[in-house]
Amino acid sequence: MIIIGVDPGKTTGVCVSDLTNNKLTPVFSYEDDISAVQETIQKAERVFEDPVVVVVEDVVKTGRMNKDKFDQIVAFDRARTATKGEAVIIPPEATKKHKVKPPKIVKGRHARDAFRVIIAYLIREGKYEHITVDQG
């Protein structure tokens, strides 16, 4: 199974990982504008033979509206649109709760946050305790 974690924002983090035989292996990650993320999701759905699950960190809905929050909302909406509304949504608290150190291949703060989105999804699904993370 291919899992794409997305940390939405002005600079959106993405981590594409492969979960096979209870081993989670980050394939690649990056930080970019949200338009690149839409392209990644669409390509992944065409290229990979395995099922693709897109997991997006939800937007913090409290507090004042500012430019950063607006950019996060736009990025979140575009990621959901790219999946035709089928993305799995993970609350921000879930990604902050578990301090899992991402493998060295995952570079950049937002990409590491996207990896943590994947971990939060696996924990929620009850799969995390059964997997190992390839630290490559």
Short mmCIF file of the C-alpha atoms (twelve columns), coordinates in Angstrom:
data_MODEL
# 
_entry.id   MODEL 
# 
loop_
_atom_site.group_PDB 
_atom_site.id 
_atom_site.type_symbol 
_atom_site.label_atom_id 
_atom_site.label_alt_id 
_atom_site.label_comp_id 
_atom_site.label_asym_id 
_atom_site.label_seq_id 
_atom_site.Cartn_x 
_atom_site.Cartn_y 
_atom_site.Cartn_z 
_atom_site.pdbx_PDB_model_num 
ATOM 1   C CA . MET A 1   0.000   0.000  0.000   1 
ATOM 2   C CA . ILE A 2   1.243   3.476  -0.853  1 
ATOM 3   C CA . ILE A 3   0.508   6.129  1.752   1 
ATOM 4   C CA . ILE A 4   0.889   9.820  0.918   1 
ATOM 5   C CA . GLY A 5   1.060   12.087 3.956   1 
ATOM 6   C CA . VAL A 6   0.271   15.771 3.440   1 
ATOM 7   C CA . ASP A 7   1.019   18.643 5.830   1 
ATOM 8   C CA . PRO A 8   -0.943  21.501 4.200   1 
ATOM 9   C CA . GLY A 9   0.189   25.129 4.262   1 
ATOM 10  C CA . LYS A 10  1.836   27.826 2.173   1 
ATOM 11  C CA . THR A 11  4.785   25.437 2.056   1 
ATOM 12  C CA . THR A 12  3.146   22.028 1.950   1 
ATOM 13  C CA . GLY A 13  5.050   18.966 3.095   1 
ATOM 14  C CA . VAL A 14  4.595   15.636 1.349   1 
ATOM 15  C CA . CYS A 15  5.892   12.185 2.212   1 
ATOM 16  C CA . VAL A 16  5.191   9.221  -0.055  1 
ATOM 17  C CA . SER A 17  5.750   5.909  1.727   1 
ATOM 18  C CA . ASP A 18  5.343   2.240  0.900   1 
ATOM 19  C CA . LEU A 19  3.835   -0.099 3.480   1 
ATOM 20  C CA . THR A 20  4.648   -3.672 2.476   1 
ATOM 21  C CA . ASN A 21  5.003   -6.727 4.721   1 
ATOM 22  C CA . ASN A 22  4.625   -4.576 7.857   1 
ATOM 23  C CA . LYS A 23  7.561   -2.360 6.851   1 
ATOM 24  C CA . LEU A 24  7.045   1.366  6.255   1 
ATOM 25  C CA . THR A 25  9.564   2.780  3.783   1 
ATOM 26  C CA . PRO A 26  9.559   6.450  2.804   1 
ATOM 27  C CA . VAL A 27  10.030  6.519  -0.981  1 
ATOM 28  C CA . PHE A 28  10.441  10.275 -1.354  1 
ATOM 29  C CA . SER A 29  9.420   13.505 0.312   1 
ATOM 30  C CA . TYR A 30  9.498   17.191 -0.471  1 
ATOM 31  C CA . GLU A 31  8.193   20.628 0.420   1 
ATOM 32  C CA . ASP A 32  6.589   22.774 -2.243  1 
ATOM 33  C CA . ASP A 33  3.580   24.793 -3.277  1 
ATOM 34  C CA . ILE A 34  0.273   22.920 -3.066  1 
ATOM 35  C CA . SER A 35  0.001   22.644 -6.865  1 
ATOM 36  C CA . ALA A 36  2.936   20.219 -6.841  1 
ATOM 37  C CA . VAL A 37  1.097   18.133 -4.256  1 
ATOM 38  C CA . GLN A 38  -1.968  17.832 -6.470  1 
ATOM 39  C CA . GLU A 39  0.260   16.584 -9.280  1 
ATOM 40  C CA . THR A 40  1.964   14.046 -6.976  1 
ATOM 41  C CA . ILE A 41  -1.366  12.623 -5.830  1 
ATOM 42  C CA . GLN A 42  -2.670  12.321 -9.378  1 
ATOM 43  C CA . LYS A 43  0.566   10.703 -10.649 1 
ATOM 44  C CA . ALA A 44  0.689   8.259  -7.724  1 
ATOM 45  C CA . GLU A 45  -2.814  7.066  -8.471  1 
ATOM 46  C CA . ARG A 46  -1.778  6.370  -12.094 1 
ATOM 47  C CA . VAL A 47  1.723   4.954  -11.504 1 
ATOM 48  C CA . PHE A 48  1.511   2.699  -8.448  1 
ATOM 49  C CA . GLU A 49  -0.196  -0.661 -8.780  1 
ATOM 50  C CA . ASP A 50  -0.774  -0.779 -5.026  1 
ATOM 51  C CA . PRO A 51  -3.722  1.034  -3.494  1 
ATOM 52  C CA . VAL A 52  -2.945  4.679  -2.707  1 
ATOM 53  C CA . VAL A 53  -4.151  6.223  0.552   1 
ATOM 54  C CA . VAL A 54  -3.827  9.989  0.940   1 
ATOM 55  C CA . VAL A 55  -3.743  11.237 4.528   1 
ATOM 56  C CA . VAL A 56  -4.078  14.981 5.136   1 
ATOM 57  C CA . GLU A 57  -3.624  16.834 8.397   1 
ATOM 58  C CA . ASP A 58  -6.779  18.783 9.209   1 
ATOM 59  C CA . VAL A 59  -6.835  22.560 9.575   1 
ATOM 60  C CA . VAL A 60  -6.869  24.113 13.043  1 
ATOM 61  C CA . LYS A 61  -10.307 25.677 13.078  1 
ATOM 62  C CA . THR A 62  -9.912  27.955 16.085  1 
ATOM 63  C CA . GLY A 63  -8.123  31.265 16.432  1 
ATOM 64  C CA . ARG A 64  -7.916  34.323 14.240  1 
ATOM 65  C CA . MET A 65  -7.944  34.184 10.477  1 
ATOM 66  C CA . ASN A 66  -4.624  35.340 9.045   1 
ATOM 67  C CA . LYS A 67  -2.599  34.758 5.881   1 
ATOM 68  C CA . ASP A 68  -0.976  31.557 7.197   1 
ATOM 69  C CA . LYS A 69  -4.314  30.037 8.202   1 
ATOM 70  C CA . PHE A 70  -5.832  31.046 4.863   1 
ATOM 71  C CA . ASP A 71  -2.949  29.362 2.986   1 
ATOM 72  C CA . GLN A 72  -3.402  26.246 5.124   1 
ATOM 73  C CA . ILE A 73  -7.140  26.122 4.355   1 
ATOM 74  C CA . VAL A 74  -6.485  26.510 0.615   1 
ATOM 75  C CA . ALA A 75  -3.817  23.788 0.652   1 
ATOM 76  C CA . PHE A 76  -6.075  21.466 2.660   1 
ATOM 77  C CA . ASP A 77  -8.948  22.019 0.235   1 
ATOM 78  C CA . ARG A 78  -6.762  21.399 -2.832  1 
ATOM 79  C CA . ALA A 79  -5.388  18.169 -1.379  1 
ATOM 80  C CA . ARG A 80  -8.938  16.938 -0.698  1 
ATOM 81  C CA . THR A 81  -10.006 18.013 -4.180  1 
ATOM 82  C CA . ALA A 82  -7.098  16.091 -5.756  1 
ATOM 83  C CA . THR A 83  -8.422  12.941 -4.064  1 
ATOM 84  C CA . LYS A 84  -12.009 13.686 -5.065  1 
ATOM 85  C CA . GLY A 85  -12.842 14.025 -1.371  1 
ATOM 86  C CA . GLU A 86  -11.494 10.577 -0.489  1 
ATOM 87  C CA . ALA A 87  -8.520  11.709 1.593   1 
ATOM 88  C CA . VAL A 88  -8.270  10.470 5.169   1 
ATOM 89  C CA . ILE A 89  -8.298  13.438 7.543   1 
ATOM 90  C CA . ILE A 90  -6.138  13.352 10.666  1 
ATOM 91  C CA . PRO A 91  -6.564  15.962 13.433  1 
ATOM 92  C CA . PRO A 92  -3.481  18.101 14.160  1 
ATOM 93  C CA . GLU A 93  -3.431  16.922 17.781  1 
ATOM 94  C CA . ALA A 94  -2.821  13.349 16.601  1 
ATOM 95  C CA . THR A 95  0.315   14.298 14.673  1 
ATOM 96  C CA . LYS A 96  1.749   16.263 17.611  1 
ATOM 97  C CA . LYS A 97  0.908   13.575 20.174  1 
ATOM 98  C CA . HIS A 98  3.389   10.956 18.975  1 
ATOM 99  C CA . LYS A 99  7.012   12.050 18.708  1 
ATOM 100 C CA . VAL A 100 8.249   9.570  16.113  1 
ATOM 101 C CA . LYS A 101 11.580  10.483 14.569  1 
ATOM 102 C CA . PRO A 102 11.321  10.392 10.769  1 
ATOM 103 C CA . PRO A 103 14.017  8.549  8.786   1 
ATOM 104 C CA . LYS A 104 16.923  10.631 7.450   1 
ATOM 105 C CA . ILE A 105 15.601  10.366 3.884   1 
ATOM 106 C CA . VAL A 106 12.681  12.615 4.928   1 
ATOM 107 C CA . LYS A 107 14.177  16.103 4.703   1 
ATOM 108 C CA . GLY A 108 12.606  19.415 5.672   1 
ATOM 109 C CA . ARG A 109 10.342  20.373 8.561   1 
ATOM 110 C CA . HIS A 110 7.095   20.179 6.605   1 
ATOM 111 C CA . ALA A 111 8.021   16.865 4.951   1 
ATOM 112 C CA . ARG A 112 8.831   15.411 8.400   1 
ATOM 113 C CA . ASP A 113 5.434   16.650 9.596   1 
ATOM 114 C CA . ALA A 114 3.861   14.862 6.597   1 
ATOM 115 C CA . PHE A 115 5.620   11.650 7.713   1 
ATOM 116 C CA . ARG A 116 4.108   12.137 11.189  1 
ATOM 117 C CA . VAL A 117 0.676   12.437 9.537   1 
ATOM 118 C CA . ILE A 118 1.237   8.934  8.127   1 
ATOM 119 C CA . ILE A 119 2.255   7.646  11.575  1 
ATOM 120 C CA . ALA A 120 -0.860  9.195  13.165  1 
ATOM 121 C CA . TYR A 121 -2.983  7.450  10.524  1 
ATOM 122 C CA . LEU A 122 -1.327  4.075  11.201  1 
ATOM 123 C CA . ILE A 123 -1.832  4.521  14.953  1 
ATOM 124 C CA . ARG A 124 -5.496  5.414  14.446  1 
ATOM 125 C CA . GLU A 125 -5.973  2.322  12.271  1 
ATOM 126 C CA . GLY A 126 -4.299  0.091  14.883  1 
ATOM 127 C CA . LYS A 127 -1.466  -0.853 12.517  1 
ATOM 128 C CA . TYR A 128 1.476   1.039  13.997  1 
ATOM 129 C CA . GLU A 129 2.458   -1.486 16.671  1 
ATOM 130 C CA . HIS A 130 2.809   -4.139 13.966  1 
ATOM 131 C CA . ILE A 131 5.171   -2.283 11.645  1 
ATOM 132 C CA . THR A 132 8.813   -1.296 11.516  1 
ATOM 133 C CA . VAL A 133 9.996   1.961  10.003  1 
ATOM 134 C CA . ASP A 134 12.845  1.681  7.504   1 
ATOM 135 C CA . GLN A 135 15.413  4.196  8.797   1 
ATOM 136 C CA . GLY A 136 17.374  3.842  5.520   1 
# 
